[in-house]
Amino acid sequence: MQSTFVLAQLEALPLPEDNLRKAEAAVEKAVKLYHPDFMVFPEVFMSHYPAGTDRSVILGVGEALDGPFVKGMQKLAKENQIWMVFGMREKVEKMMRMTGIIIQQSC
């Protein structure tokens, strides 16, 4: 069995909705060119802030695992029948976790 992996080398922006749009464009392009089985997105792809950014700003964009960013990535994986892995800022109460997510195409 052969599988095709695509590495999405994208610069993550601060807002999750902007990165979701970037993911949609990257998946569309990859599906046309490579027909991937699996796409790998950067660490903390959901939102990225430079070192020194105020903690309250970063906490403000964190999401739960069932938040809009993960749901958007799940929809993208399902529509294109691909697996995905990406990093996100998971907000748990007043804490932030750097979480890696793997989504299978049937989610």
N, C-alpha and C positions, 0 to 999 in steps of 0.2 A: 504494500500500500504506500502510495506517495502522497505527501502533504505539501502544500505551499504556504510558507510563512511570509508575511510582509511586515517590515519594520517601518512604522510611521514616524519619521524623524521630523517632528513638529515642535515649534516653540510654544510652550503653554503660556497663555495670557492670564491676567488676574481673575476674570469673570468666567464662571462655569459655562454660561450660555454661549459665550464666544468660542470656547473650546469645543463645545458640542457641535457648533456649526463647522469648525475646522475638521472635526472627526467625520462629520457627514461628507464633506468634500473629499477628504482623504480616502474614505471607504469607497465612495463612488468611483474615484480614479483608480484605486487598486483593483476593484472588481472588474472594471473594463479592461485594464492592462494585464493583470496577473491571475485573476480568478482565485483569490486566496482562500485557504481553509481557516487561517488564523492570522489575526493582526495584533501586533504588539505596539502599544502606545507608550509614551514616556512616563517616567516616575512623576507623580504629582501632576498628571496631565489635567485633572479637573480644574486646578487653579494654581498659579505660580506667582509668588511675590519675591522680590529680591531680599537678601539678608538685611536685617535692620528694620523691616516693615513692622509697624506697631501690631502687637499681638491681637488687639481688639479688631483690627481690620481683617486679619487672617481668620480669626474665629467667626467673623461675620459671613464668610462664604462657605464654611464647612457644612456638610450635609449628612444626613443619615443614609444608611445603605439603601433605603427605599425612597430616597429623594429624587428630584427631577433629573439630575445628571446621570445617575445610574440607570434610571428608567429610560432615559433617552438613548443611552448606550445599549441597553438591552433591546430596545426596539430596532436600533440600527443593526445589531447582530442578527436578530431574528429575520428582519426583512431581507438581509443579504446572505443568510445561511452561512455565517462565519462565527468562529470563536474569537474572543478578544481578551486582552489583558491590558490593564491601565492602572495608574495610581491615582489616589484621591485623598482629599482631606475629609476624614470622617469625624463628624461632630458627635461626641457622646457627652451629654450633660454640659459641663463647663470645660471639658477637655477636648483636645484635637488629636486624632491619630492619623498617622500616615499609613494608609491601607491599600494593599494590592488586591485588585478585583479580577477574577476570571469569569467570563460569561460564555456559556455555550450557545450555539445558534438556536436552540429550541426554547430558550427562556422567554 
